[in-house]
Amino acid sequence: MSVTTRRRNTLAALLAATALAVSLGACSSGGSATSSSSKAPAPAPAATATATATSADDGAASGAGAGMSDQPFGTACAAVPKDGAGSFTGMAKDPVATAASNNPLLSTLVTAVKQAGLVDTLNSAQNITVFAPTNDAFARIPKKDLDAVLADKDKLTKILTYHVVPQRLAPTALTGAHRTLGTGDLTVTGTSPDFTVNDTAKVLCGNVRTANATVYIVDTVLMPTS
């Protein structure tokens, strides 16, 4: 074989090897691109954060809604002191007669309870509901009649115990007829927050908790029928 022929053969071999290398490199590169393009895109950080925040807000809203039924309600609740022994927090720590004595709306009622000798009775009772007339409710009774009732312990006791139900009544259980500690039943009509007792007394501030009672502050003194 001549030198020229050998040179031609060597050159052809080198060209073939180079072409093969280039082809293999192209295939390898194409495979990588195909693999990379098949992967799902990662979620955007902003979208993930928004979803998390929305979930947290929904949970907080549910918790707040669940607690609303446990709160005092009514227009007169704004007159209750914001802090101290006469506030909702302060009243919750004391039995009902003591709690009422710290509430400026109920000073006449407290005087009547003391006059009847019922402080210890109310404070030692367990799980009761008290319909508590405001000072204005007592003021609507003619002074002569009110003084006569305050001077008659038996009659006063009958009236005051008529305002007490021997179980705690939540707002959801308030509507209906309820046996009292006094003579007869009282009847509550309406739905939260608008309740009326015996068709005359409006609940001005309800679901007030004390250590042993649930209190509904009313605008009228309730009178037993017998």
Short mmCIF file of the C-alpha atoms (twelve columns), coordinates in Angstrom:
data_MODEL
# 
_entry.id   MODEL 
# 
loop_
_atom_site.group_PDB 
_atom_site.id 
_atom_site.type_symbol 
_atom_site.label_atom_id 
_atom_site.label_alt_id 
_atom_site.label_comp_id 
_atom_site.label_asym_id 
_atom_site.label_seq_id 
_atom_site.Cartn_x 
_atom_site.Cartn_y 
_atom_site.Cartn_z 
_atom_site.pdbx_PDB_model_num 
ATOM 1   C CA . MET A 1   0.000    0.000  0.000   1 
ATOM 2   C CA . SER A 2   1.389    3.379  -0.938  1 
ATOM 3   C CA . VAL A 3   2.067    6.146  1.527   1 
ATOM 4   C CA . THR A 4   -0.636   8.275  -0.060  1 
ATOM 5   C CA . THR A 5   -3.233   5.557  0.366   1 
ATOM 6   C CA . ARG A 6   -2.351   5.044  4.020   1 
ATOM 7   C CA . ARG A 7   -2.663   8.779  4.671   1 
ATOM 8   C CA . ARG A 8   -6.108   8.850  3.052   1 
ATOM 9   C CA . ASN A 9   -7.291   5.912  5.165   1 
ATOM 10  C CA . THR A 10  -6.019   7.512  8.396   1 
ATOM 11  C CA . LEU A 11  -7.737   10.813 7.590   1 
ATOM 12  C CA . ALA A 12  -11.044  9.052  6.859   1 
ATOM 13  C CA . ALA A 13  -10.834  7.182  10.155  1 
ATOM 14  C CA . LEU A 14  -10.238  10.388 12.087  1 
ATOM 15  C CA . LEU A 15  -13.188  12.092 10.404  1 
ATOM 16  C CA . ALA A 16  -15.465  9.139  11.200  1 
ATOM 17  C CA . ALA A 17  -14.412  9.135  14.865  1 
ATOM 18  C CA . THR A 18  -15.034  12.871 15.134  1 
ATOM 19  C CA . ALA A 19  -18.502  12.552 13.604  1 
ATOM 20  C CA . LEU A 20  -19.385  9.735  16.033  1 
ATOM 21  C CA . ALA A 21  -18.260  11.804 19.029  1 
ATOM 22  C CA . VAL A 22  -20.328  14.782 17.916  1 
ATOM 23  C CA . SER A 23  -23.398  12.568 17.397  1 
ATOM 24  C CA . LEU A 24  -23.098  10.979 20.846  1 
ATOM 25  C CA . GLY A 25  -22.731  14.394 22.489  1 
ATOM 26  C CA . ALA A 26  -25.852  15.663 20.774  1 
ATOM 27  C CA . CYS A 27  -27.873  12.630 21.904  1 
ATOM 28  C CA . SER A 28  -26.654  13.029 25.467  1 
ATOM 29  C CA . SER A 29  -27.576  16.721 25.485  1 
ATOM 30  C CA . GLY A 30  -31.050  16.047 24.054  1 
ATOM 31  C CA . GLY A 31  -31.749  13.389 26.696  1 
ATOM 32  C CA . SER A 32  -30.922  15.814 29.491  1 
ATOM 33  C CA . ALA A 33  -33.203  18.482 28.095  1 
ATOM 34  C CA . THR A 34  -36.070  16.018 27.785  1 
ATOM 35  C CA . SER A 35  -35.646  14.869 31.401  1 
ATOM 36  C CA . SER A 36  -35.490  18.436 32.688  1 
ATOM 37  C CA . SER A 37  -38.605  19.541 30.810  1 
ATOM 38  C CA . SER A 38  -40.671  16.604 32.230  1 
ATOM 39  C CA . LYS A 39  -40.317  17.815 35.840  1 
ATOM 40  C CA . ALA A 40  -43.374  19.662 37.354  1 
ATOM 41  C CA . PRO A 41  -42.659  23.334 38.187  1 
ATOM 42  C CA . ALA A 42  -42.186  24.104 41.882  1 
ATOM 43  C CA . PRO A 43  -45.046  26.056 43.532  1 
ATOM 44  C CA . ALA A 44  -44.504  29.780 43.687  1 
ATOM 45  C CA . PRO A 45  -43.454  30.872 47.223  1 
ATOM 46  C CA . ALA A 46  -45.976  33.735 47.190  1 
ATOM 47  C CA . ALA A 47  -48.897  31.423 46.400  1 
ATOM 48  C CA . THR A 48  -47.868  29.010 49.152  1 
ATOM 49  C CA . ALA A 49  -47.636  31.829 51.690  1 
ATOM 50  C CA . THR A 50  -51.046  33.171 50.675  1 
ATOM 51  C CA . ALA A 51  -52.683  29.756 51.079  1 
ATOM 52  C CA . THR A 52  -51.108  29.335 54.527  1 
ATOM 53  C CA . ALA A 53  -52.251  32.777 55.654  1 
ATOM 54  C CA . THR A 54  -55.793  32.153 54.398  1 
ATOM 55  C CA . SER A 55  -55.969  28.870 56.301  1 
ATOM 56  C CA . ALA A 56  -54.760  30.558 59.493  1 
ATOM 57  C CA . ASP A 57  -57.302  33.381 59.107  1 
ATOM 58  C CA . ASP A 58  -60.139  30.881 58.622  1 
ATOM 59  C CA . GLY A 59  -59.128  29.069 61.799  1 
ATOM 60  C CA . ALA A 60  -59.009  32.287 63.793  1 
ATOM 61  C CA . ALA A 61  -62.442  33.336 62.529  1 
ATOM 62  C CA . SER A 62  -63.937  29.986 63.524  1 
ATOM 63  C CA . GLY A 63  -62.517  30.310 67.014  1 
ATOM 64  C CA . ALA A 64  -63.878  33.823 67.436  1 
ATOM 65  C CA . GLY A 65  -67.335  32.782 66.258  1 
ATOM 66  C CA . ALA A 66  -67.408  29.866 68.673  1 
ATOM 67  C CA . GLY A 67  -66.786  32.182 71.588  1 
ATOM 68  C CA . MET A 68  -69.499  34.705 70.815  1 
ATOM 69  C CA . SER A 69  -72.304  32.730 72.465  1 
ATOM 70  C CA . ASP A 70  -70.493  32.944 75.804  1 
ATOM 71  C CA . GLN A 71  -70.384  36.748 75.851  1 
ATOM 72  C CA . PRO A 72  -72.770  39.185 77.590  1 
ATOM 73  C CA . PHE A 73  -75.205  40.870 75.204  1 
ATOM 74  C CA . GLY A 74  -77.619  43.807 75.225  1 
ATOM 75  C CA . THR A 75  -77.703  47.588 75.125  1 
ATOM 76  C CA . ALA A 76  -77.195  48.088 78.875  1 
ATOM 77  C CA . CYS A 77  -73.976  46.083 78.886  1 
ATOM 78  C CA . ALA A 78  -72.163  49.277 77.855  1 
ATOM 79  C CA . ALA A 79  -73.014  50.760 81.284  1 
ATOM 80  C CA . VAL A 80  -71.192  47.978 83.130  1 
ATOM 81  C CA . PRO A 81  -67.747  49.108 84.358  1 
ATOM 82  C CA . LYS A 82  -64.884  48.111 82.074  1 
ATOM 83  C CA . ASP A 83  -62.667  46.950 84.918  1 
ATOM 84  C CA . GLY A 84  -62.683  46.349 88.654  1 
ATOM 85  C CA . ALA A 85  -65.038  44.298 90.824  1 
ATOM 86  C CA . GLY A 86  -68.152  45.556 88.995  1 
ATOM 87  C CA . SER A 87  -66.898  44.619 85.535  1 
ATOM 88  C CA . PHE A 88  -67.853  41.397 83.778  1 
ATOM 89  C CA . THR A 89  -64.482  39.905 84.690  1 
ATOM 90  C CA . GLY A 90  -64.794  41.031 88.305  1 
ATOM 91  C CA . MET A 91  -68.372  39.777 88.696  1 
ATOM 92  C CA . ALA A 92  -67.379  36.356 87.383  1 
ATOM 93  C CA . LYS A 93  -65.129  35.897 90.405  1 
ATOM 94  C CA . ASP A 94  -67.802  36.547 93.065  1 
ATOM 95  C CA . PRO A 95  -71.072  34.821 94.054  1 
ATOM 96  C CA . VAL A 96  -74.137  36.570 92.713  1 
ATOM 97  C CA . ALA A 97  -75.217  38.799 95.638  1 
ATOM 98  C CA . THR A 98  -71.652  40.021 96.135  1 
ATOM 99  C CA . ALA A 99  -71.199  40.519 92.384  1 
ATOM 100 C CA . ALA A 100 -74.436  42.560 92.186  1 
ATOM 101 C CA . SER A 101 -73.286  44.782 95.038  1 
ATOM 102 C CA . ASN A 102 -70.344  45.856 92.875  1 
ATOM 103 C CA . ASN A 103 -72.522  46.713 89.863  1 
ATOM 104 C CA . PRO A 104 -73.821  50.316 89.893  1 
ATOM 105 C CA . LEU A 105 -76.922  49.325 87.903  1 
ATOM 106 C CA . LEU A 106 -78.161  47.046 90.703  1 
ATOM 107 C CA . SER A 107 -77.750  48.983 93.958  1 
ATOM 108 C CA . THR A 108 -81.492  49.090 94.740  1 
ATOM 109 C CA . LEU A 109 -81.798  45.348 94.140  1 
ATOM 110 C CA . VAL A 110 -78.909  44.747 96.531  1 
ATOM 111 C CA . THR A 111 -80.644  46.881 99.175  1 
ATOM 112 C CA . ALA A 112 -83.796  44.765 98.760  1 
ATOM 113 C CA . VAL A 113 -81.824  41.501 98.971  1 
ATOM 114 C CA . LYS A 114 -80.193  42.650 102.210 1 
ATOM 115 C CA . GLN A 115 -83.559  43.797 103.582 1 
ATOM 116 C CA . ALA A 116 -85.000  40.321 102.910 1 
ATOM 117 C CA . GLY A 117 -81.991  38.578 104.452 1 
ATOM 118 C CA . LEU A 118 -81.236  36.704 101.217 1 
ATOM 119 C CA . VAL A 119 -77.545  37.555 100.736 1 
ATOM 120 C CA . ASP A 120 -76.226  34.272 102.139 1 
ATOM 121 C CA . THR A 121 -79.008  32.277 100.461 1 
ATOM 122 C CA . LEU A 122 -78.140  33.627 97.004  1 
ATOM 123 C CA . ASN A 123 -74.389  33.497 97.518  1 
ATOM 124 C CA . SER A 124 -74.449  29.858 98.643  1 
ATOM 125 C CA . ALA A 125 -76.850  28.617 95.940  1 
ATOM 126 C CA . GLN A 126 -75.326  26.644 93.075  1 
ATOM 127 C CA . ASN A 127 -75.986  27.118 89.364  1 
ATOM 128 C CA . ILE A 128 -78.899  29.533 89.430  1 
ATOM 129 C CA . THR A 129 -80.261  32.164 87.043  1 
ATOM 130 C CA . VAL A 130 -81.167  35.600 88.384  1 
ATOM 131 C CA . PHE A 131 -83.341  38.137 86.590  1 
ATOM 132 C CA . ALA A 132 -81.989  41.339 88.113  1 
ATOM 133 C CA . PRO A 133 -84.088  44.542 87.919  1 
ATOM 134 C CA . THR A 134 -82.146  47.752 87.447  1 
ATOM 135 C CA . ASN A 135 -82.373  50.787 89.723  1 
ATOM 136 C CA . ASP A 136 -84.659  52.402 87.128  1 
ATOM 137 C CA . ALA A 137 -86.972  49.385 87.281  1 
ATOM 138 C CA . PHE A 138 -87.441  49.865 91.041  1 
ATOM 139 C CA . ALA A 139 -87.832  53.641 90.541  1 
ATOM 140 C CA . ARG A 140 -90.906  53.053 88.384  1 
ATOM 141 C CA . ILE A 141 -92.701  51.576 91.405  1 
ATOM 142 C CA . PRO A 142 -94.446  54.389 93.346  1 
ATOM 143 C CA . LYS A 143 -92.322  55.229 96.378  1 
ATOM 144 C CA . LYS A 144 -95.143  54.525 98.811  1 
ATOM 145 C CA . ASP A 145 -95.633  51.031 97.360  1 
ATOM 146 C CA . LEU A 146 -91.888  50.310 97.237  1 
ATOM 147 C CA . ASP A 147 -91.416  51.388 100.853 1 
ATOM 148 C CA . ALA A 148 -94.299  49.143 101.881 1 
ATOM 149 C CA . VAL A 149 -92.768  46.142 100.107 1 
ATOM 150 C CA . LEU A 150 -89.324  46.788 101.608 1 
ATOM 151 C CA . ALA A 151 -90.915  46.878 105.057 1 
ATOM 152 C CA . ASP A 152 -92.719  43.550 104.540 1 
ATOM 153 C CA . LYS A 153 -90.038  40.854 104.641 1 
ATOM 154 C CA . ASP A 154 -92.323  37.986 103.647 1 
ATOM 155 C CA . LYS A 155 -93.734  39.808 100.624 1 
ATOM 156 C CA . LEU A 156 -90.292  41.087 99.654  1 
ATOM 157 C CA . THR A 157 -88.855  37.567 99.860  1 
ATOM 158 C CA . LYS A 158 -91.640  36.219 97.661  1 
ATOM 159 C CA . ILE A 159 -90.981  38.887 95.019  1 
ATOM 160 C CA . LEU A 160 -87.205  38.481 95.035  1 
ATOM 161 C CA . THR A 161 -87.225  34.683 94.902  1 
ATOM 162 C CA . TYR A 162 -89.609  34.933 91.956  1 
ATOM 163 C CA . HIS A 163 -86.657  36.422 90.068  1 
ATOM 164 C CA . VAL A 164 -84.515  33.296 90.624  1 
ATOM 165 C CA . VAL A 165 -84.558  30.060 88.595  1 
ATOM 166 C CA . PRO A 166 -82.764  27.064 90.192  1 
ATOM 167 C CA . GLN A 167 -80.604  26.293 87.156  1 
ATOM 168 C CA . ARG A 168 -78.242  28.159 84.872  1 
ATOM 169 C CA . LEU A 169 -80.014  29.229 81.697  1 
ATOM 170 C CA . ALA A 170 -77.842  29.944 78.672  1 
ATOM 171 C CA . PRO A 171 -79.291  32.291 76.026  1 
ATOM 172 C CA . THR A 172 -80.088  29.263 73.855  1 
ATOM 173 C CA . ALA A 173 -82.238  27.795 76.656  1 
ATOM 174 C CA . LEU A 174 -83.837  31.022 77.860  1 
ATOM 175 C CA . THR A 175 -87.073  30.991 75.860  1 
ATOM 176 C CA . GLY A 176 -89.889  29.095 77.562  1 
ATOM 177 C CA . ALA A 177 -91.496  28.646 80.973  1 
ATOM 178 C CA . HIS A 178 -89.247  28.229 84.030  1 
ATOM 179 C CA . ARG A 179 -90.023  27.268 87.611  1 
ATOM 180 C CA . THR A 180 -88.740  29.859 90.103  1 
ATOM 181 C CA . LEU A 181 -87.643  29.656 93.722  1 
ATOM 182 C CA . GLY A 182 -90.693  31.745 94.603  1 
ATOM 183 C CA . THR A 183 -94.345  31.222 93.760  1 
ATOM 184 C CA . GLY A 184 -95.118  30.134 90.201  1 
ATOM 185 C CA . ASP A 185 -93.336  30.148 86.875  1 
ATOM 186 C CA . LEU A 186 -92.039  32.933 84.701  1 
ATOM 187 C CA . THR A 187 -92.059  32.856 80.904  1 
ATOM 188 C CA . VAL A 188 -89.434  34.178 78.514  1 
ATOM 189 C CA . THR A 189 -90.207  34.917 74.870  1 
ATOM 190 C CA . GLY A 190 -88.079  36.100 71.960  1 
ATOM 191 C CA . THR A 191 -84.701  35.233 70.501  1 
ATOM 192 C CA . SER A 192 -81.223  36.533 71.198  1 
ATOM 193 C CA . PRO A 193 -80.587  39.360 71.770  1 
ATOM 194 C CA . ASP A 194 -84.243  40.421 72.180  1 
ATOM 195 C CA . PHE A 195 -85.849  38.615 75.120  1 
ATOM 196 C CA . THR A 196 -88.930  39.581 77.134  1 
ATOM 197 C CA . VAL A 197 -89.911  38.144 80.511  1 
ATOM 198 C CA . ASN A 198 -93.634  37.761 81.335  1 
ATOM 199 C CA . ASP A 199 -94.485  40.006 78.357  1 
ATOM 200 C CA . THR A 200 -93.342  43.077 80.282  1 
ATOM 201 C CA . ALA A 201 -89.672  43.001 81.286  1 
ATOM 202 C CA . LYS A 202 -87.025  43.479 78.601  1 
ATOM 203 C CA . VAL A 203 -83.602  41.915 78.999  1 
ATOM 204 C CA . LEU A 204 -81.189  44.852 78.858  1 
ATOM 205 C CA . CYS A 205 -77.940  42.967 79.458  1 
ATOM 206 C CA . GLY A 206 -77.922  39.188 79.436  1 
ATOM 207 C CA . ASN A 207 -75.632  36.222 79.993  1 
ATOM 208 C CA . VAL A 208 -73.634  37.945 82.727  1 
ATOM 209 C CA . ARG A 209 -71.639  35.316 84.596  1 
ATOM 210 C CA . THR A 210 -70.944  35.248 88.319  1 
ATOM 211 C CA . ALA A 211 -69.239  32.492 90.282  1 
ATOM 212 C CA . ASN A 212 -72.522  30.669 90.921  1 
ATOM 213 C CA . ALA A 213 -75.119  32.251 88.636  1 
ATOM 214 C CA . THR A 214 -76.039  33.572 85.220  1 
ATOM 215 C CA . VAL A 215 -77.625  37.017 85.404  1 
ATOM 216 C CA . TYR A 216 -80.090  38.700 83.041  1 
ATOM 217 C CA . ILE A 217 -80.501  42.387 83.869  1 
ATOM 218 C CA . VAL A 218 -84.100  43.478 83.196  1 
ATOM 219 C CA . ASP A 219 -85.944  46.813 83.031  1 
ATOM 220 C CA . THR A 220 -88.994  45.838 85.126  1 
ATOM 221 C CA . VAL A 221 -89.547  44.294 88.557  1 
ATOM 222 C CA . LEU A 222 -91.331  40.950 88.102  1 
ATOM 223 C CA . MET A 223 -94.406  40.414 90.223  1 
ATOM 224 C CA . PRO A 224 -95.675  36.907 91.075  1 
ATOM 225 C CA . THR A 225 -99.335  36.349 90.264  1 
ATOM 226 C CA . SER A 226 -100.086 34.800 93.642  1 
# 
